Amino acid sequence: MSFAGRGIVLTRPRELAQAFARRIEGRGARAIVFPTIEIQPLPAPTVLRELARFDFVVFVSPSAVRVAQKMLPAWPSTARAVAISFGTKRELDRAGIAPVIVPQAGADSEAVLASPELQHVPGKRVLIIRGDDGRPVLGEALASRGARVEYAQCYRRVRPGADPAPLLAAWRRGEVDGVVALSAQALGNFIDMTQGALSAATPFFVSHERIARHAKSLGVREVVVAAPSDDAMIERLVAYFDGGN
């Protein structure tokens, strides 16, 4: 087998999928962009006008940065930005927000909580910028460490109304070789939108054991876990198809 010519479905929101698509196409694969999540901005939370009173501002995803930066005033020198992943940090870099605390291993709430800067936070004010359905783990853990936590819910993630017929037709022609899903919601939406047609015979590539467990619970037969970065996912895809495992 070879990665060249393989059809890889990308389920990220369209605005986040394009750069990854170009990278795998540069390695010879065919990117099939089929977003299963759409990001819808919410009205700007009032707290975003008060960033100067926070010690840490946590962005939980690249989408959190993309949406919030259009609502933010000038970045205050007193606040330190925290990114949940290197992908989120890249968005902060593009927005000119620095310095940024980012986990060196992992890309989830647990990885952020392991950051040395967040170990001793009694009395510190923390703002978490997220969607309307964010996991409570991060805020609850920081609050248990004595931080004063607030939230800015800037967007919602919804399932698009895309027509899956062209994708399913390509799959029936043997042109779909793998599916990349980077969140449980993206994966679940994909299964729903395609009525589980690809679950039994197509490998799904995910970025976390938690997502892998969710995939198995939905009937996906083969799940491949990569480390949570674009580089790691691309290398895992190449290794799978070039090496057969």
Secondary structure, 3 states (H helix, E strand, C coil): CCCCCCEEEECCCHHHHHHHHHHHHHCCCEEEECCCCEEEECCCCHHHHHHHHCCEEEECCHHHHHHHCCCCCCCCCCCEEEECCHHHHHHHHHCCCCCEECCCCCCCHHHHHCCHHHCCCCCCEEEEEEECCCCCHHHHHHHHCCCEEEEEEEEEEECCCCCCHHHHHHHHCCCCCEEEECCHHHHHHHHHHCCCCCCCCCCEEECCHHHHHHHHHCCCCCEEECCCCHHHHHHHHHHHHHHCC
